[in-house]
Amino acid sequence: MTSVTNPPLSCYHGRKRVLLVLSPTADSGSVQRQRRALAGEEVGLQARDVVVVWAAGGKVSAEGGEMPALDARGLACAYGVKPGEPFQAVLIGKDGAVELRSGEPVSAAHLFELIDDMPPARQSEARTRA
């Protein structure tokens, strides 16, 4: 688990977990598989305070809206993604720490299991919402 100094996604710090999906091309097979893996999982993502940020093809968007103030290359650099890597999914905790890094698309079930197994803060969230 690593933390990023001066994170570009600090607007979510303390409020949301971020699944950052990075790819040099928006139409890569891995990006499409990641989109399919998360399709229909809005309720589970929302229950776990997860926002998905897509940095693909040079554009950055979240929840359907572009985020022009953010630079895809800057995000990749900030979160340790090397130039030329074809795909990375990075789960960033509410505290800004990188909780998961994957070169393959992440299933919603795996993502939810990982978050649900996080320390007491997540368990407290689950009880609050029940």
N, C-alpha and C positions, 0 to 999 in steps of 0.2 A: 504494500500500500504506500503510494507516494503522493505528495502534495505539490501543487504547482504554485510558485510565487507569482503574485499579480495575475491571477487567472483571467483569461478573456471572458469566461462565462460566470464571472462573479455576480452578475445580476440574479443568478439562481441560488447563490450561496445562502445556506441556512433555511431555504424554502423548498428546494426541489433537488432531486437526483437527476443527473443528465446522462442519457445514453447518447454519446457522440458517435455518429457514424461518418467515417471519412473515406473518401475514394476520389481518385483523380478524375473519374468519369461518372456522371450521374446515371448512365444506363448500363453499368457493369452488371454482370450476372450476380455478383455478391450483394450489390446494393438492392437489386430486385428481390433476391432471396430474403434479405433482411426486411424489406418492406412487407413481403408476404408473411414472414414469421411474426410480425407485429400487427398485421391486419386483423381487425376485430378484437383487439386486446385493449382498447381504450379504457374500459372500466378497470381492468387490472393495473394498467399503467397509472391511471389517475389515483387509484386507491393507495398506490405506493409512492405517490408524489414524483413520478418520473415524467420528464419531458424529453422527447427525442429531438436532437439537433442533427440535421443532415448537412454535412459539409462535403458536397459532391459536385464534381464538374466545375469547381471554382466558385460556386454559390453556396450560401449558408441560409438555411431555413429551419423553422421550428413550428410545429403544429400548423403547418400549411402556409405560414407567412414567411416572407424573406426577411433576413436580418442583415441588411446591407452594411451596418456598422461593423460587422465581423468579417474577417478575412479567412478564407478556408486554409490558406497556407500558414497563416499565423496560428490558427487553431491546431493544425497538425504539428507545428513546431512546438507550441506550448505544451502539448500533451505527448511529446516524445515519439511522434510518428515520423519515420524517416522518409525523405523524398523518394518517390518511386514505389513506395509500398502500395499494392493494388487495393487493399481494403483494411480497415481497422474499425472495430467497435470498442469504445471505451466507456465504461460505466464510472461516472464521477459521483461520489457521495455528496450529501448535503454539506459536509465539512470541506469539500474541495479535493478530497483524497481520491486517487484512482483506485477503484475497487475491483475492476476487471478490465483486461485488455485481451482482445481476441482478433486474430487474423481471419476468422471465419464469422459468418452471421451467427447471432446468438438467438436461440429460441426464447419465446416469451416464458415458457415453463422454467428454463434454466435461470433466466433473469429474475423471475419472481421468487424462485427458491433461494437464490443468492441474497436477495434483499430481505426476504422473510427470515433468513438465518442470521441477519446482521444483529449486532448487539442490542441491548435493551431499548435504545431509542426507537428502533423500528417496532419492537413489540409494543411499546407504549402507544405509538401511532395506531397500530392495529386495534388495540383496546379502545382508544378514544373514538375511533370510527365505527365500532361495532354497536 
